[in-house]
Amino acid sequence: MRKMRIGEISQATQVSVKTLRYYETIGVLNAPLRTLEGYRDYSSDAIDQVRFVKASQSVGLSLKEIKEIMAYRGAGIVPCQHVLALLQQRAAEYQEKIDELMLARAALDQLIDRAQNLNAKDCLPGNVCHLIPPHVRSTATNPASAIARSTHEASSRALGHGSRSAHTHR
């Protein structure tokens, strides 16, 4: 097995020497043997490890999760089931974020539609901009739905349907 210096690993993987040292420190890259002069002397397996780290990061895994995977492999355990569980968890998290972003986009589209029907002359001096109603409020669980709800309430008031619409969802 060919021994390689850190600069060679860096060049082969397009990962900086500083990052390689960090990977070694946190345990996602096996610590290499040292030469008598103190230089790191990596096996060629280090290239595969670094490429795995970068590929894992590209699909959303954290360095902590990658370290767990590497620990399984280092203990002689095939980590594929653990990796599958992590990927399924990440996919669910991404879907939740996508859903939240879609709600936020819908709320913004409602504001845009509302704004296109408003007249700039109607903007009162006390408002910064009447395109975003001052009563729009955020909730910790779903800011997008709060914007949509407030926009709906503002539209209802503007149309003379009272301060609360029967169609307002909570």
N, C-alpha and C positions, 0 to 999 in steps of 0.2 A: 504494500500500500504506500503510495507516494505521500511524502510529507510536504506541507505547503505553509508558507508564511502568511501572516494576516493580510499583507498587501495583495498577494495572489488571490486569496479568498475574496477580498474586496473587489478586485478587478473582475473575477469570474462571476460574481453575483450582482454587481452594480450596487453594492451596499457599502456605505462608508466604513472606514476602519473604526471610527468612534462608535458607530452603531453596532459593529461586530463585538467590540469590547463590552458594550452595554448588554447585548444579548448573552454574552458569556457571564457577566455579573449577575443577571437575573435568572439564569439557568435555562434559557431556551436554546443555547448553543453549548455543546459539551466543552468543558475547559480542556484545552490542548496540553500536551506535554510541553516542557520548556527545554530549550537547548542549554548547553553549558553557559552560554552567554546571556541567557534569560529571554531569548526570543520565543514567541509562541510557535509551536510546530504542529499545525493542524493536519489531521488525516484528510484525505479527499472526501470523506463522508461529510465534512463540515459544509461543503458546497450544497449537498442535498438537504442538510438541515436548514441552512439559511433560505434556500429556495422554498422549502416547506413553510417556514415562518412567513415569508412574504406572500405566498399563495394563500395561507390561512388568514392573514390580515386582509387580503383582498376580498375575502368572502365574509368579512365582518367579525372574525374571532379576535379576541383581545390577547395581549401577550400573556396574561395570567392563564387564560384558557389554553393557549399554545403550550405553555410550560407544563400544564397538567397532561396534555397529550404526549409531550416529550417524556414525561415521567413514566407514563404507562409503557411507552416503547422501551425506555431505559430499563424498566423492570421485567422486560421480556413479555409484556402483555400487548396483544394486538389492540390498538385503541379505536378501532373503527366504530364500535357500538357507541362509545363515548363521543366520538366525533359526530356521528349521526344525531345523537341527542342534542348536542350543541348547535348543529346546523338547523334542526327542527325548531329549537328555541329561538334562534336568531331570525328564522323565517317568520315565526309568529310575531316577534317584536317588530320586524319590518312591516308586516301586514297591519299591525296596530297603528304604526306611524303613518302608513299610507292612508288608512281610514281617517285618521285625524287630519291629515293634510287635505284630503278630499272634502271633509267638512269645512275646513278653513277656506278652501278655494270656493266652495259654494257660498259661504258667508261673504267672501269678497265679491263674488259675482253679484250677489244681492245688493251689496253697497254700491257697486258700479251701476247696476240697473237703476237703483234709486237715485244716484247722483246724476244720471243722464236726464232725469225728469225734474231736477231741481233748478231753480234760477239763482244765479249768483247774487242778485239783488235781494233775495230773501235771507241772506246770511246776516244775522244780527251781530252788532259790534261785540257783544259779550261772548260770542262763539268764536273759537279760533277758525273753524271751518265747519259749515253745516253739513258737509258731505259725510262726516263721521259724527253721528249723534253723540252728545255728551253723556248720555245715559247708557252707552254701550259698556257692559261690565264683563269682567272675566271671571271664570270659575276655575278652580284648580283642576277639576276633572276634565273639562272640555271647553277651552276658550272659544273655539270656533262656533259651538252651538250657542254660547252666550252672545256672540256677535250676531248670529242669525236671528236669535230670539229678540234682541234689542232692535235690530233693523226692522223686524216684522212689527214690533210694538210701535216704533216710530212711524212706519208707513201707515199703520192703522190709525194713529192719532192724526196724521196729516190728512187722512181721508175722512176724518170726523167720526171714527168709530169708538171714541172714548179712550180712556187712558190705558185700558187693558183689553186686548182682543180675546174673544172666546176661542180663537184658534192658536193662542200662544201656548207652546209646549214647555213644560217644566221638567 
